């Protein structure tokens, strides 16, 4: 299947080949087969918007609209930070070259809003990798789900009770004897039958074997009447990590909810943690680190403009090649494309405040 770059150039009738004079001692080199957009889960074979924002948005349009409509209902002014942030998220993006190494990266504006599906996808991709590594390090990995008995209480009340109940069960002797650590994730949805809120916790636990009926009795005790739990051995660390990581930043599917429910979810979860670690998992990082980069980055050109130029300009395709294959862009190629000497300080491209270096949030071991 063609990847995002191949599809884009194919639509323009341009064959994507390895660029001439690749900036590497190895002239053979791998073909350009990886997507320009990272993580790759954000691309869609049916996407027709080849802008940087469009590549992140592909497949998430309904979630984006649902979240934006909820924010517009909650906040009166369009200039509200949530609305403004999501509306402008990833609209600005440039290719940049590290002056010393020649490495090519994308610098982009991102809102990092909890309910932005574009940012949530990046966070989930990062969390998946670190979670999978934790699971693979366990000797007896297990997946535990804790639920509450359905009731008509507000979502906010149920979330508070669920959190308190989880704290209480971790204080019980049976839990302490058998659990050495874990990671928890919150999921929120409406019950399909009675229409009540149904918040529950997915927990990856490390430790000794625990009988389901003993855990059920313990959970019923600390919740004063909710015996339903599920615990099973994890056989596929990658699939399990992928399943739970989606909840690190987005615990509910907004597109499936009517507007009043979306508003209640956003307001009930404001300021609340959506995931966490305990015991021997405390060192596991579920959110991407803040970027602190003292390198010198030189603006190459706007991302969307380089993509368009790639249809006819071999140098633009070389930039894509370097970005996809992690090969350096030479000083000569930089100068030829930009028209600026590599050692001359020029005015950077116009950019919004709080620009971030876009990182590949696909977790890499080692």
C-alpha positions as CSV (number, residue, x, y, z in Angstrom):
1,X,0.0,0.0,0.0
2,X,1.3,3.4,-0.9
3,X,2.3,5.5,2.1
4,X,1.4,9.2,2.5
5,X,4.2,10.6,0.5
6,X,3.9,8.1,-2.3
7,X,0.2,8.7,-2.5
8,X,0.6,12.4,-2.7
9,X,3.2,12.4,-5.4
10,X,1.3,9.6,-7.3
11,X,-1.8,11.8,-7.4
12,X,0.4,14.5,-9.0
13,X,1.7,12.0,-11.5
14,X,5.3,12.1,-10.1
15,X,7.2,8.9,-9.5
16,X,8.9,8.9,-6.2
17,X,12.5,7.7,-6.6
18,X,15.6,8.0,-4.5
19,X,16.9,11.5,-5.1
20,X,20.1,12.0,-7.1
21,X,23.3,12.5,-5.2
22,X,21.9,11.3,-1.8
23,X,23.6,12.8,1.2
24,X,25.2,9.5,2.3
25,X,28.3,7.5,1.5
26,X,26.0,4.7,0.5
27,X,24.5,5.5,-2.9
28,X,22.2,2.6,-2.8
29,X,20.4,3.4,0.4
30,X,16.9,2.4,1.3
31,X,14.0,3.6,-0.8
32,X,11.7,6.2,0.7
33,X,9.0,4.0,2.1
34,X,8.2,5.5,5.5
35,X,5.5,8.2,6.0
36,X,6.5,11.8,6.4
37,X,4.1,12.0,9.3
38,X,5.0,10.4,12.6
39,X,3.5,8.5,14.2
40,X,2.3,6.5,11.1
41,X,-1.0,5.7,12.8
42,X,-2.1,9.3,12.0
43,X,-2.1,8.8,8.3
44,X,-5.1,7.6,6.2
45,X,-5.1,6.1,2.8
46,X,-8.3,8.1,2.0
47,X,-6.9,11.4,3.0
48,X,-6.8,14.1,0.3
49,X,-5.5,16.9,2.5
50,X,-1.7,16.7,2.2
51,X,-1.0,19.6,4.5
52,X,0.9,18.9,7.8
53,X,-2.3,19.5,9.8
54,X,-4.3,17.4,7.3
55,X,-2.0,14.4,7.8
56,X,-2.6,14.4,11.5
57,X,-6.3,15.1,11.1
58,X,-6.9,12.2,8.7
59,X,-9.4,9.8,10.2
60,X,-10.0,12.0,13.2
61,X,-12.4,14.6,11.7
62,X,-15.5,13.5,13.6
63,X,-13.6,13.4,16.9
64,X,-12.2,16.9,16.3
65,X,-15.6,18.4,15.4
66,X,-17.2,16.8,18.4
67,X,-14.6,18.2,20.8
68,X,-14.6,21.6,19.2
69,X,-18.4,21.8,19.4
70,X,-18.3,20.9,23.1
71,X,-15.7,23.6,23.8
72,X,-17.8,26.2,21.8
73,X,-20.8,25.3,24.0
74,X,-18.8,25.6,27.2
75,X,-16.9,28.8,26.4
76,X,-18.6,31.9,25.1
77,X,-15.6,33.5,23.3
78,X,-13.9,32.0,20.3
79,X,-10.6,33.4,21.5
80,X,-10.7,30.9,24.4
81,X,-7.4,29.1,24.7
82,X,-8.9,25.6,24.1
83,X,-10.8,26.7,21.0
84,X,-8.0,28.8,19.6
85,X,-5.4,26.1,20.3
86,X,-7.3,23.3,18.6
87,X,-8.2,25.5,15.7
88,X,-4.5,26.4,15.0
89,X,-3.0,23.1,16.0
90,X,-0.3,22.0,13.5
91,X,-1.3,24.6,11.0
92,X,2.3,25.9,11.1
93,X,5.1,23.5,10.3
94,X,8.6,23.9,8.8
95,X,11.4,21.6,7.9
96,X,14.6,22.5,9.7
97,X,18.2,21.4,9.5
98,X,20.6,21.0,12.4
99,X,23.6,23.1,11.6
100,X,26.3,20.6,12.8
101,X,24.8,17.2,12.0
102,X,22.6,18.0,9.0
103,X,19.7,16.2,10.6
104,X,16.3,17.1,9.2
105,X,13.3,17.6,11.6
106,X,9.9,19.2,11.5
107,X,9.2,22.1,13.8
108,X,5.5,22.6,14.4
109,X,3.0,24.3,16.6
110,X,0.9,21.9,18.7
111,X,-1.9,22.8,21.2
112,X,-1.4,19.7,23.5
113,X,-5.0,20.0,24.5
114,X,-6.5,17.0,26.2
115,X,-9.4,16.7,23.8
116,X,-7.5,17.4,20.6
117,X,-7.4,14.1,18.7
118,X,-4.3,15.1,16.8
119,X,-2.3,15.6,20.0
120,X,-3.9,12.6,21.7
121,X,-2.7,10.3,18.9
122,X,0.9,11.5,19.4
123,X,0.7,11.0,23.2
124,X,-0.9,7.5,22.7
125,X,1.9,6.5,20.3
126,X,4.5,7.5,22.9
127,X,2.7,5.8,25.8
128,X,2.2,2.6,23.8
129,X,6.0,2.1,23.5
130,X,6.8,2.7,27.1
131,X,3.8,0.6,28.3
132,X,4.8,-2.3,26.0
133,X,8.3,-2.3,27.4
134,X,7.0,-2.5,31.0
135,X,4.7,-5.4,30.1
136,X,7.5,-7.3,28.5
137,X,9.6,-6.9,31.6
138,X,7.0,-8.6,33.8
139,X,7.2,-12.3,34.6
140,X,3.5,-12.8,35.0
141,X,1.8,-9.8,33.3
142,X,-2.0,-9.4,33.9
143,X,-4.7,-7.1,32.8
144,X,-7.2,-6.1,35.4
145,X,-10.4,-4.2,34.8
146,X,-12.3,-2.6,37.8
147,X,-15.9,-1.4,37.3
148,X,-18.6,0.1,39.4
149,X,-22.2,-1.0,39.7
150,X,-24.3,1.1,37.4
151,X,-26.1,3.9,39.2
152,X,-27.7,7.3,38.4
153,X,-25.0,9.4,40.1
154,X,-23.3,12.1,38.1
155,X,-20.1,11.3,36.3
156,X,-18.1,13.6,38.6
157,X,-19.4,11.7,41.7
158,X,-18.6,8.3,40.2
159,X,-15.1,9.3,39.2
160,X,-14.4,10.5,42.7
161,X,-15.8,7.3,44.1
162,X,-13.8,5.1,41.6
163,X,-10.6,6.9,42.5
164,X,-11.2,6.5,46.2
165,X,-12.1,2.8,45.8
166,X,-8.9,2.1,43.8
167,X,-6.9,3.7,46.6
168,X,-8.6,1.6,49.2
169,X,-8.0,-1.7,47.4
170,X,-4.3,-1.0,47.1
171,X,-4.2,-0.6,50.9
172,X,-5.6,-4.1,51.6
173,X,-3.1,-6.8,52.7
174,X,-4.1,-9.3,49.9
175,X,-3.3,-6.7,47.2
176,X,0.0,-5.6,48.9
177,X,1.2,-9.2,49.2
178,X,0.6,-10.0,45.5
179,X,1.0,-6.8,43.5
180,X,4.4,-5.2,43.1
181,X,3.4,-2.4,40.7
182,X,1.3,-1.4,37.7
183,X,-0.1,1.2,35.4
184,X,-3.8,2.3,35.4
185,X,-5.9,4.0,32.7
186,X,-9.3,5.6,32.9
187,X,-12.1,4.9,30.4
188,X,-15.5,6.7,30.4
189,X,-18.6,5.8,28.5
190,X,-22.4,5.4,28.8
191,X,-23.8,2.0,29.6
192,X,-25.5,0.6,26.5
193,X,-28.5,-0.7,28.5
194,X,-29.6,1.7,31.3
195,X,-27.8,4.8,29.9
196,X,-25.9,5.4,33.2
197,X,-22.3,6.5,33.2
198,X,-19.9,3.7,33.3
199,X,-16.3,4.8,34.3
200,X,-13.8,2.0,34.8
201,X,-10.1,1.4,35.3
202,X,-7.9,-0.7,33.1
203,X,-4.8,-1.8,35.1
204,X,-1.7,-3.6,34.0
205,X,-0.4,-5.3,37.1
206,X,2.9,-7.1,38.0
207,X,3.2,-9.6,40.8
208,X,1.9,-12.9,41.9
209,X,-1.1,-14.9,40.7
210,X,-4.4,-13.7,42.2
211,X,-7.7,-15.5,42.2
212,X,-10.5,-13.7,40.4
213,X,-13.1,-14.5,43.1
214,X,-10.8,-13.2,45.9
215,X,-10.3,-9.9,44.0
216,X,-14.0,-9.7,43.3
217,X,-14.8,-10.1,47.0
218,X,-12.2,-7.4,47.9
219,X,-13.4,-5.0,45.3
220,X,-17.0,-5.5,46.4
221,X,-15.9,-4.8,50.0
222,X,-14.1,-1.5,49.2
223,X,-16.9,-0.3,46.8
224,X,-19.7,-1.3,49.1
225,X,-21.4,-3.5,46.5
226,X,-19.6,-3.6,43.2
227,X,-18.3,-7.2,42.7
228,X,-17.7,-7.1,38.9
229,X,-14.0,-7.3,37.9
230,X,-12.0,-9.0,35.2
231,X,-8.5,-10.3,35.4
232,X,-6.6,-12.2,32.7
233,X,-3.1,-13.0,31.6
234,X,-1.5,-10.8,28.9
235,X,-0.5,-12.9,25.9
236,X,0.2,-10.0,23.4
237,X,2.1,-7.1,25.0
238,X,1.9,-5.0,21.9
239,X,-1.8,-5.4,21.4
240,X,-2.5,-4.7,25.1
241,X,-0.3,-1.6,25.2
242,X,-2.0,-0.3,22.0
243,X,-5.4,-0.8,23.6
244,X,-4.8,1.0,26.9
245,X,-2.5,3.7,25.5
246,X,-5.3,5.4,23.7
247,X,-6.7,6.4,27.1
248,X,-3.7,8.3,28.3
249,X,-5.0,11.5,26.8
250,X,-8.5,10.7,25.6
251,X,-10.6,8.6,28.0
252,X,-13.8,8.9,26.0
253,X,-14.9,8.8,22.4
254,X,-16.6,12.2,21.9
255,X,-18.1,11.5,18.4
256,X,-20.3,8.8,19.9
257,X,-21.8,11.1,22.5
258,X,-24.6,13.8,22.3
259,X,-23.4,17.3,23.1
260,X,-24.7,17.4,26.7
261,X,-22.7,14.2,27.5
262,X,-19.5,15.7,25.9
263,X,-19.9,18.8,28.0
264,X,-20.3,16.7,31.2
265,X,-17.2,14.6,30.4
266,X,-15.0,17.6,29.7
267,X,-16.1,19.4,32.9
268,X,-16.0,16.3,35.1
269,X,-12.5,15.4,34.0
270,X,-11.0,18.9,34.2
271,X,-7.8,18.8,36.2
272,X,-8.1,15.0,36.9
273,X,-5.5,12.4,36.1
274,X,-6.3,10.0,33.3
275,X,-3.6,7.5,33.9
276,X,-0.9,6.8,36.4
277,X,1.8,4.4,37.8
278,X,2.5,2.8,41.1
279,X,5.0,0.5,42.7
280,X,7.7,-0.8,40.4
281,X,6.1,1.1,37.4
282,X,6.7,4.5,38.9
283,X,9.7,5.1,36.5
284,X,7.5,4.4,33.4
285,X,6.9,7.6,31.4
286,X,3.5,7.8,29.8
287,X,3.7,11.3,28.4
288,X,6.3,12.7,26.0
289,X,9.1,14.7,27.7
290,X,9.3,18.5,27.4
291,X,11.6,19.4,24.6
292,X,14.9,21.0,25.6
293,X,17.1,21.3,22.6
294,X,20.2,23.5,22.6
295,X,21.0,22.7,19.0
296,X,21.1,25.2,16.2
297,X,18.3,24.6,13.7
298,X,18.2,26.4,10.3
299,X,14.9,26.9,8.6
300,X,14.6,25.0,5.3
301,X,11.1,25.9,4.2
302,X,7.4,25.6,5.1
303,X,6.4,21.9,5.3
304,X,3.4,22.3,3.0
305,X,5.4,24.3,0.4
306,X,8.2,21.7,0.3
307,X,5.6,19.0,-0.2
308,X,4.2,20.8,-3.2
309,X,7.7,21.5,-4.6
310,X,8.6,17.8,-4.3
311,X,6.3,17.1,-7.3
312,X,8.8,18.9,-9.6
313,X,12.0,19.8,-7.6
314,X,14.6,17.1,-7.0
315,X,16.0,19.1,-4.1
316,X,12.7,19.1,-2.3
317,X,12.5,15.4,-2.7
318,X,16.0,15.1,-1.3
319,X,14.7,16.9,1.9
320,X,11.9,14.3,2.2
321,X,14.4,11.6,1.6
322,X,16.7,12.9,4.4
323,X,13.7,13.3,6.8
324,X,12.4,9.8,6.2
325,X,15.7,8.0,6.3
326,X,17.4,10.0,9.0
327,X,20.2,10.9,6.6
328,X,21.9,14.3,6.8
329,X,21.1,17.1,4.4
330,X,24.5,18.5,3.2
331,X,25.4,22.1,3.4
332,X,25.5,22.3,-0.4
333,X,22.0,20.9,-0.7
334,X,20.7,23.3,2.0
335,X,22.3,26.3,0.2
336,X,21.0,25.2,-3.2
337,X,17.4,24.8,-1.9
338,X,17.1,27.9,0.3
339,X,19.4,30.2,-1.7
340,X,21.2,31.2,1.6
341,X,24.8,30.4,2.5
342,X,24.8,27.9,5.3
343,X,27.0,30.0,7.6
344,X,25.0,33.3,7.2
345,X,22.5,34.1,9.9
346,X,19.1,34.9,8.2
347,X,15.8,36.0,9.6
348,X,13.8,32.9,10.5
349,X,10.5,32.1,8.8
350,X,7.5,33.7,10.5
351,X,6.3,31.5,13.2
352,X,3.8,31.5,16.1
353,X,5.0,31.7,19.8
354,X,5.7,28.5,21.7
355,X,7.0,26.6,18.7
356,X,7.9,23.1,19.5
357,X,10.3,20.7,17.8
358,X,8.1,17.8,16.6
359,X,9.4,14.6,17.9
360,X,8.8,11.1,16.6
361,X,6.7,9.7,19.5
362,X,7.0,6.1,18.2
363,X,8.9,4.6,21.1
364,X,12.4,3.3,20.2
365,X,14.2,0.9,22.5
366,X,17.8,1.1,23.3
